[in-house]
Amino acid sequence: MKRREEPGIEANPDAENGELIRILHLTDPHLFADPEGTLRGLATQMSLQRVLAHYQSGDWLADRAVITGDLIQDDSAKAYDRFRELLLPLNMRMHCIPGNHDVRELMQQVCRVPPFSYCAHEEIGSWLLIGLDSCVTGDAGGLITAEEFERLSDTVANSSANHVMVCLHHPPVDMGSAWLDTVGLRNGEEFLQHLQSLGRVRLAVFGHVHQSYDREHDGIRVIGTPSTCRQFLPGSEDFAVDDQPPAYRRITLRVDGSSDTKLIWLNND
């Protein structure tokens, strides 16, 4: 299967014309320095490898990958090295955003080296992609700071793109799960209002919740993707894991500002 020769070169000619941009959304791999490290009984590296192999075996080729946080679980530099080694064969630019389990200093050492980027922005076709840091040190919940709001506003104002896709870790909406809604984005309503005020934001994509979400809020499509490892039980009052398999999402951005998406669940076989 043909892949890009260099990071940042488009394999999809439609992307150069702004007609069609394909985004691979991965989230919450929770890797360990130990390749056999497990999270709630599941070996996270093997699970991520299954997800990547499934993507690479298909004929749907992404132009960019977005990884929305919780790259690692054990606070180790070696886990980030492992993440880099596993993702490099994708051979495309990868936008990485920190999650509450990430260690910013260690993550930046790996994710600020191409083809990875850290909370970066990029114009591709008629779209602007931007990653935001929603993490609060020592807190599983999230917050968009005044500085991040300002950076978002300035980036959009200085962009000629017609449409904007914003990526973050924490959900800006309630998930209908009592325990999970205590660790979402603390200022989610303010965040969505801010996106609305910018006028060009069409899509907001998040991780953290280990389950699927896809709804429109005042003209902005808000999408959450399940983890590449363990999932949480939707609608649960207390913490509970689900028996759903690992997953990833295909997102297609169109020149008119609309988007198509397909959630891919890996069979438990």
C-alpha positions in Angstrom: 0.0 0.0 0.0 1.4 3.4 -0.9 2.2 5.8 1.9 3.6 9.3 2.0 7.3 9.7 1.2 7.7 12.6 3.7 5.7 13.8 6.6 3.4 16.7 5.5 3.2 15.6 1.8 -0.3 14.9 0.8 -1.0 11.4 -0.6 -4.6 12.5 -1.2 -4.7 15.1 -4.1 -8.2 16.2 -3.0 -6.7 17.5 0.3 -4.4 19.9 -1.6 -7.5 21.3 -3.3 -9.4 21.5 0.0 -12.0 19.2 -1.3 -11.5 16.2 1.0 -9.3 15.7 4.1 -9.2 12.4 6.0 -8.4 12.4 9.7 -7.5 9.3 11.7 -8.6 9.8 15.3 -6.9 7.8 18.0 -7.2 8.4 21.7 -6.3 7.1 25.2 -3.8 4.3 24.4 -2.5 4.4 28.0 0.9 2.8 27.2 3.4 1.6 29.7 7.2 1.3 29.6 6.6 -2.4 30.0 5.3 -3.7 26.6 3.1 -6.2 28.5 1.7 -3.5 30.9 -2.1 -3.9 31.4 -4.9 -1.5 32.2 -7.9 -3.2 33.9 -6.8 -6.5 32.5 -6.0 -5.4 28.9 -2.4 -5.2 27.5 -2.5 -1.7 26.1 0.4 -2.0 23.7 -1.0 -5.1 22.0 -4.4 -3.4 21.8 -2.9 -0.3 20.1 -1.0 -2.5 17.7 -4.2 -4.2 16.7 -5.8 -0.9 16.0 -2.9 0.4 13.9 -2.7 -2.9 12.0 -6.4 -2.7 11.2 -6.1 0.8 9.9 -3.0 0.0 7.9 -4.6 -3.1 6.3 -7.4 -1.1 4.8 -7.7 1.1 1.8 -8.9 4.2 3.7 -5.8 6.4 3.8 -5.7 9.3 6.3 -3.9 12.7 5.6 -3.4 13.4 9.2 -3.7 11.6 12.6 -5.0 13.2 15.7 -4.3 11.6 19.1 -6.3 13.2 21.9 -4.4 12.4 25.0 -3.6 9.8 27.7 -0.8 8.5 25.5 0.8 6.8 28.5 -0.3 5.5 31.9 2.9 5.1 34.0 4.5 8.6 33.9 7.6 7.1 32.2 9.7 8.6 29.4 10.1 5.1 28.0 6.4 4.8 27.4 6.5 7.9 25.2 9.4 6.4 23.3 7.3 3.3 22.8 4.4 5.5 21.6 6.7 7.1 19.0 8.0 3.8 17.8 4.5 2.4 17.3 3.1 5.4 15.5 6.0 6.3 13.2 5.1 3.7 10.6 1.9 5.7 9.9 4.3 8.1 8.0 2.1 11.2 8.3 1.9 14.3 10.4 0.4 13.5 13.8 -1.3 16.1 16.0 -0.9 15.1 19.7 -2.8 16.7 22.6 -2.1 15.9 26.3 -4.5 14.1 28.6 -4.8 14.0 32.4 -2.5 10.9 32.5 0.2 12.6 30.4 3.3 14.3 31.7 3.7 17.4 29.7 7.5 17.7 29.9 8.1 14.1 28.8 5.4 14.2 26.2 6.8 17.4 24.6 10.2 15.8 24.2 8.7 13.2 21.9 5.7 15.0 20.4 7.5 18.2 19.4 9.7 16.2 17.0 8.3 15.8 13.5 6.3 14.1 12.2 4.6 14.6 15.6 3.4 17.9 16.9 2.2 19.1 20.3 -0.9 21.3 20.7 -0.1 22.7 17.3 -2.2 24.2 14.5 -2.1 23.6 10.8 -3.9 24.7 7.7 -4.7 21.9 5.3 -7.0 22.5 2.4 -9.9 24.7 3.5 -9.6 23.6 7.1 -7.6 24.8 10.2 -6.7 22.0 12.7 -5.8 23.2 16.2 -5.0 21.2 19.4 -5.7 22.7 22.8 -4.4 21.7 26.3 -7.4 21.1 28.5 -5.4 19.5 31.4 -5.1 20.7 35.0 -2.1 19.3 36.9 -3.2 16.9 39.6 -6.8 16.9 38.5 -8.5 14.3 36.3 -11.0 17.0 35.1 -10.1 19.6 32.6 -10.2 23.4 32.0 -9.5 25.7 29.1 -7.4 28.5 30.5 -7.7 32.2 29.5 -4.3 31.8 27.7 -5.6 28.8 25.6 -8.8 30.7 24.8 -6.7 33.6 23.6 -4.4 31.4 21.6 -7.4 29.8 19.9 -8.9 33.1 19.1 -5.6 34.5 17.7 -5.0 31.4 15.6 -8.4 31.4 14.0 -8.2 35.2 13.4 -4.9 34.8 11.7 -6.0 31.9 9.5 -7.5 32.1 6.0 -9.2 28.7 6.4 -12.9 28.6 6.0 -13.5 25.9 8.6 -11.9 24.9 11.9 -11.6 21.6 13.7 -10.6 21.9 17.4 -9.1 18.9 19.3 -8.8 18.5 23.0 -8.8 15.7 25.6 -11.7 16.5 27.9 -15.4 16.4 26.9 -17.0 19.9 26.8 -20.5 18.2 27.2 -22.1 16.0 29.8 -21.9 12.3 29.0 -24.9 11.3 31.2 -22.7 9.3 33.5 -22.6 10.6 37.1 -18.9 9.8 37.9 -17.6 10.7 34.5 -19.3 14.0 34.4 -17.3 15.1 37.5 -14.1 14.8 35.5 -15.1 16.5 32.2 -14.3 20.0 31.1 -15.1 22.3 34.0 -15.9 25.2 31.7 -17.4 23.2 28.9 -20.4 25.6 28.3 -18.0 28.6 28.1 -15.8 26.6 25.7 -18.7 25.8 23.4 -19.9 29.5 23.5 -16.4 30.6 22.6 -16.3 28.2 19.6 -19.6 29.6 18.5 -18.3 33.2 18.7 -15.4 32.4 16.4 -17.8 31.7 13.6 -15.8 29.2 11.6 -15.6 26.2 14.0 -17.4 23.2 12.6 -16.1 20.4 14.6 -14.7 19.7 18.1 -13.1 16.3 18.8 -12.2 14.8 22.2 -11.1 11.7 24.0 -11.0 10.9 27.8 -14.5 9.2 28.0 -13.6 5.8 26.6 -16.9 5.7 24.7 -18.6 7.1 21.6 -20.3 10.5 21.4 -21.5 12.4 18.3 -24.0 15.2 18.5 -24.5 18.8 17.2 -24.4 21.7 19.6 -25.5 25.0 18.0 -24.2 24.1 14.6 -20.9 22.6 15.9 -20.5 18.9 15.6 -19.0 17.4 18.9 -17.4 14.0 18.6 -15.9 11.7 21.2 -14.0 8.5 20.2 -13.6 5.4 22.3 -10.1 4.3 23.5 -7.7 2.1 21.7 -7.8 -0.1 24.8 -10.5 -0.4 27.6 -13.9 1.3 27.4 -16.1 2.8 30.1 -19.7 1.7 30.6 -22.0 4.4 29.2 -24.6 5.9 31.6 -23.0 4.4 34.7 -23.6 6.1 38.0 -20.3 4.7 39.4 -17.0 3.8 37.7 -17.5 0.7 35.5 -15.8 -0.7 32.5 -17.6 -1.9 29.4 -17.0 -5.1 27.3 -16.8 -3.1 24.0 -13.6 -3.7 22.1 -10.9 -1.2 21.1 -11.8 1.4 18.6 -10.7 4.2 16.4 -12.5 6.8 14.2 -12.3 7.9 10.5 -13.2 11.5 10.0 -13.6 13.1 6.5 -13.7 16.9 6.3 -15.4 18.4 3.3 -14.9 21.8 1.6 -18.4 22.9 2.5 -17.6 22.6 6.2 -19.5 19.3 6.7 -17.9 16.1 8.0 -18.5 12.4 7.7 -17.3 9.9 10.3 -17.1 6.2 10.8 -16.4 4.6 14.1 -14.4 1.4 13.8 -14.8 -1.3 16.5 -12.3 -4.1 16.5 -13.9 -7.5 16.9 -13.1 -9.4 20.1 -11.6 -12.3 18.1 
